[in-house]
């Protein structure tokens, strides 16, 4: 409702990870691998959605224990590939946000967010596009929120042409299963890798 009329923050803040609430990682469903995959999907959704981002310390590498003022963060967890992968994802999402005008250029205008509502409940997917003010840049975020891998799933895109994958949270680089799409895809459709792909043109 207020997404295009106010400046706002999407916080995953201190209040979410203290006083018995647990860490974001601990709130994710599934086994250990699925928890990391779900957290990576959440971060991609958050970074692609309108609004400024706020992530509390330790969540950028999927700290498992609840935050406490009585001890330091569990930096030793970064020795684990899955934790280092989440940290690398947050770094790359920050870079994509900084470098891609479609993610911030039209944040207070409804034209900056285009939703694809087809079959989203049944298939547990969310697809939306972000645009820069002048519509020169378009970024599509495709999220697969189910545990099923959809390697040949087609998504309608707002314009034809070659599309470049910016971030794929299921890349092995981030601890995923390597369901990586070719770097450039024809603009008729784009395959959705599990769980989230940000692609721009």
N, C-alpha and C positions, 0 to 999 in steps of 0.2 A: 504494500500500500504506500509506504513512504520511501520506497527504494529510489524514486526519481524526483523527490521533492525535498529531501534533506540529506545532509552529510551524515554518515553513520559508520560505525565500526562493527565488524564481525568478530567478536571476541571469543577466543577459547582461553580465558584468562585465569588468574590466580583462583578465583572463586570456583572454577570447574575442577580443580585438581587438589583441593585441600579439605580438611574437616571430614574425613572419612569417605570422600567421594571417589578416591582413587585417581590414577593417571588416565589420560585419554586412551592409552594403550590397553589398560585393564578394562575399559568400558566396551572395547570392541568385541564382537562375537566371533566364535569359531576357534580353531586351533591356533597355535603360534603363528604359522605362516599366514592364515586368514586374518588374524588381528593386524599384522603389518600391512597386508593388502588393503584392508578396510580403512586403516588410518591414512595410507597413501591416497586412497580415493577421496576421503574426507578433505584432505589438504588440497587436492586438485580442485575439488568443487568449491572450496572456500576461496582459493586464489582466483578462480575464474569468475566467481559471482561478483556482482557490484558491491561496493563498500570497501572501506579500508580494513586491513587485516591486523589482528592482534593475537599472538601466540605466546603463551606463558613459557618461561624458561624450563628447559628439559623436554618439552613436548616436541621440539624440533628434531630430536633423535629417538623418540618413542621410549622415553624413560618409563620403566615398568612400575616403580614404587611411587606412592603419593609424594608430592613435594613436601619438604619440611624445612623450616628455618633453622633447625638444629644441626643440619648436615649439608654438605655440598651436593651438587648434582652428581649423578652416577656416570661420570665421564668415561669410566672404564668400559661401559657398554659399547662405546664406539669401536672397540676391538672386534665386535661381532659384525659380520657382513650385513645382516638385516637392519641393524641400528645405523650403521654408516650409510646404508642405502636410503633410509628415511631422511637422514641429514642432507645427503646429496640431492634428494628430491626437493626439499625445502629451499636449498640454495638455488636450484634451477628454476623453481617456481618464482622465487624472488627476482631472478634475472629476467625471466619471461615477463613478469609484471612490469618491471622497469623498462624493458625494451619494446613492449608491444602496446602501442596507443589504443588498440581496441579494448584493452583491459581497463583503461582509465580515462580515455579521451571524451567519452559521452556518458559518463557515469550518472549524470543528473537528467538524462533524457531517456524516455521509454524506447526510443529507436535504437539505443545502445544495447538492448537485450531482446533477442528474438528466440522464442521458444518453439520446440517441436513437441507437440503433445501426443502424437500418434502412438498408440499401444504402450505408453510408458508404464502404466500400472501392471499390465499383464506381463511384460517383458522385464520389468524392473530396470528401466533405463531412463536416463535424463539426457537430452541433447538440447543445447542452446547455443546461440551465436552472440558474440559481442562485436560491436562495431566502433570505429573511431568516429569523431564528430562529422567528418566529411565522407564517411562510408568508404574511404580509400582502403582501410584495413578492416578485415573481417577475421575473427577468430571463432572457431567452433569447438565447443567442449562436449565430448561424448562420454557419458559415464555408464558403465555397466554395473548395476548395483546387485546383481545376482551372483552366486558362486559359479554359474555356468559360463564357460568360455564361448564367446560368439566370434569366431575367427572370420566368418564371411558375412557378417551382418552389414546391411546397407543402410546408410543414413543420407537423407536429403540435405543437400548443401545450398546455401543461399545464392551461389553463383558458380558458373562453370569455370574450368581451368585447372591448373596444377595446384595441389595443396601440399603444404609442407607440415610434417609432424614436428611439433615443438617439444612436447613432453608426453611420454607414455609411462604411466605409473607401473605398468607391468613389465617394463624393461628389466633385464637381468641386472643392469647397472644400479637399479634401485632395490633389488632383491626380489624381483618378479619372476615369472615363468618364461620370459623371453618371447612373449607373443607380440613381437615387434612388427610394425607395418613398414613397408618401404618408405624411405624418406619423403618421396613425392608420389602423390596418388592422383589419378584423373578426378576432375571435379564433378563427375556425375554422381559419385557415391564414395563414401569412405568406410572402411571396415573399422569396427570398434573392437579394440583389444581389451582384455580384462585388466584392470577395471576402468581406467580413464585415459583418454587421449585428448590433448589439446593440439589443435592444428590450425594453422593460419595461412592467409594468402594476402 
